[in-house]
Amino acid sequence: MNIFERKVYRRILGPVYDIKKENWRILTKKETYARVTKLTITETIRLNRPCWFGHLQRMEENRIPKRVLYMNLGTTRLRGRPINTWKDKVREDGRIVGGEGWQEKLYNREECKKPLRMARNHRILHMPME
């Protein structure tokens, strides 16, 4: 998704004229993200994931999305490294954004949004480009 996002940004921003080499060139990864001040698509997803989890937590027990979230399929996992599930990613993002006790804040909608707003404003989930 990041690759597609960069491709779109490069298309929008267009090529840049390099004075030293006297030719046109495409922006690098760092230059593209330096010019774009919005959050990346990955950061946006990571910020909204705990919010969606809170939405699921506040649902009644008999609703289908909540039942699917806690459903046990009764199958065994494949050999090798365990695949990260959506719940694993939510736990990781929740700890980064909300700190300790983030799960208790999920039951109150306004308390849930405060750390997310702070993380969005301070770019807590910003992943530096290599």
RAZI-V526599 format. One record per residue. N is the residue number from 1. RES is the residue in one small letter. PHI is phi in degrees with one decimal (none if undefined). OMEGA is omega in whole degrees, -180 to 180 (999 if undefined). BURIAL is 1 if it has 24 or more other ideal C-beta (glycine too) atoms within 12 Angstrom, else 0. Layout:
n=[N	N]
res=[RES	RES]
phi=[PHI	PHI]
omega=[OMEGA	OMEGA]
burial=[BURIAL	BURIAL]
//
This chain:
n=[1	2	3	4	5	6	7	8	9	10	11	12	13	14	15	16	17	18	19	20	21	22	23	24	25	26	27	28	29	30	31	32	33	34	35	36	37	38	39	40	41	42	43	44	45	46	47	48	49	50	51	52	53	54	55	56	57	58	59	60	61	62	63	64	65	66	67	68	69	70	71	72	73	74	75	76	77	78	79	80	81	82	83	84	85	86	87	88	89	90	91	92	93	94	95	96	97	98	99	100	101	102	103	104	105	106	107	108	109	110	111	112	113	114	115	116	117	118	119	120	121	122	123	124	125	126	127	128	129	130]
res=[m	n	i	f	e	r	k	v	y	r	r	i	l	g	p	v	y	d	i	k	k	e	n	w	r	i	l	t	k	k	e	t	y	a	r	v	t	k	l	t	i	t	e	t	i	r	l	n	r	p	c	w	f	g	h	l	q	r	m	e	e	n	r	i	p	k	r	v	l	y	m	n	l	g	t	t	r	l	r	g	r	p	i	n	t	w	k	d	k	v	r	e	d	g	r	i	v	g	g	e	g	w	q	e	k	l	y	n	r	e	e	c	k	k	p	l	r	m	a	r	n	h	r	i	l	h	m	p	m	e]
phi=[none	-63.8	-64.9	-63.4	-61.6	-63.0	-61.4	-65.8	-62.0	-63.2	-66.1	-68.7	-74.7	77.9	-73.4	-119.1	-86.2	-93.3	-69.1	-62.7	-92.0	55.2	-154.8	-88.1	-144.4	-90.1	-66.2	-81.0	-56.8	-63.3	-65.7	-63.5	-70.7	-70.1	-81.4	-96.1	-94.9	-72.9	-68.6	-72.6	-63.7	-67.4	-64.1	-63.9	-64.0	-65.2	-73.8	-85.9	-60.2	-63.9	-65.5	-65.9	-63.7	-62.3	-61.1	-67.2	-64.5	-80.0	-70.1	-69.6	-64.6	-87.4	-72.1	-62.3	-59.4	-71.3	-65.2	-66.8	-60.8	-100.7	-71.3	-109.8	-78.8	75.7	-106.6	-95.8	-79.3	-72.4	-67.8	99.7	-66.4	-64.9	-77.8	-69.8	-93.8	-62.4	-65.7	-62.5	-65.1	-63.4	-60.5	-63.3	-66.2	-63.9	-66.3	-69.3	-79.9	-96.2	72.3	-70.7	73.9	-69.3	-71.1	-70.1	-73.9	-67.2	-75.8	-108.6	-60.6	-69.3	-64.9	-70.1	-80.0	-59.1	-64.6	-67.9	-63.3	-62.6	-64.6	-66.3	-70.2	-97.1	54.7	-63.2	-86.2	-61.6	-106.1	-64.2	-81.5	-73.9]
omega=[179	-180	178	180	178	179	179	179	179	178	-180	-176	178	179	-179	179	179	-175	-178	-178	179	174	179	178	178	179	175	179	-178	-180	180	-179	176	-179	-179	-176	179	172	177	-179	180	178	179	179	-179	177	-176	-178	178	178	178	178	176	177	178	-180	-178	179	174	-175	-174	180	-174	-179	180	178	180	-180	-177	-179	175	-176	178	178	178	178	178	177	177	-178	179	178	177	178	179	-180	177	179	178	179	-180	-180	179	178	180	-175	-171	-178	180	178	-178	-178	178	-179	-175	-175	176	-173	-179	177	-180	-174	-177	180	179	177	180	180	179	-178	-177	178	-179	-177	-178	-180	-178	179	179	999]
burial=[0	0	0	0	0	1	0	0	1	0	0	0	0	0	0	0	0	0	0	0	0	0	0	0	0	0	1	0	0	0	0	1	1	0	0	0	0	0	1	1	0	0	1	0	0	1	1	1	1	1	1	1	1	1	0	1	1	0	0	0	0	0	0	0	0	0	0	0	0	0	0	0	0	0	0	0	0	0	0	0	0	0	0	0	0	0	0	0	0	1	0	0	1	1	0	1	1	1	0	0	0	1	0	0	1	1	0	0	0	0	0	1	0	0	1	1	0	0	1	0	0	0	0	0	1	0	0	0	0	0]
//
